[in-house]
Amino acid sequence: MQHREVSPDGAQVHILEMLTLFWLFFMSGTFVLQLQIPDPVSPASDGALQLAAEDAFVLQLGTDATDMGNHTTRMGEMLATESLDDSCNALLAGLPTSVQGNCWLANNGGELSRHGTGSTPLGRTVSVHHLVHNGGDVWSVSLQVWHTGGSA
């Protein structure tokens, strides 16, 4: 069996390999530690949005109609008289200042369409839906809400 000597150049290559591996390991660890994973959205944030939308619905559905003989609520009366933008604007006005929204309406299973003064959602949104029955028609009213500053 022959004994082979390790040349000084071979030893230097092994040292460089070890230094390179150490550097890769160190830099990988540094990269992983610097990753910033965003905090999950709080369920309280979604709950606050849902309550804001529900409060806006309660405010509008609790308002008596001008013509109580033919309508049960002011919102139902506005929907029946085709005042769609006005009914949505009244619903959106019931939102707190920290919440913005869009209002969507559909009549008797028709296609939802946006009405009223809405805007483009920023961040996470929550949608709350109600059915409004008035004079034989059933209106699907959806309120899509989000926090004013985006996701909270």
Sequence and secondary structure as in RCSB ss.txt:
>XXXX:A:sequence
MQHREVSPDGAQVHILEMLTLFWLFFMSGTFVLQLQIPDPVSPASDGALQLAAEDAFVLQLGTDATDMGNHTTRM
GEMLATESLDDSCNALLAGLPTSVQGNCWLANNGGELSRHGTGSTPLGRTVSVHHLVHNGGDVWSVSLQVWHTGG
SA
>XXXX:A:secstr
       HHHHHHHHHHHHHHHHHHHHHHHHHHH        HHHHHHHHHHHHHHHHHHHTS  SSTTT SSHH
HHHHHTT HHHHHHHHHHTS TTEEEEEEEEETT   EEESS     S  EEEEEEEEETTEEEEEEEEEEETTS
  
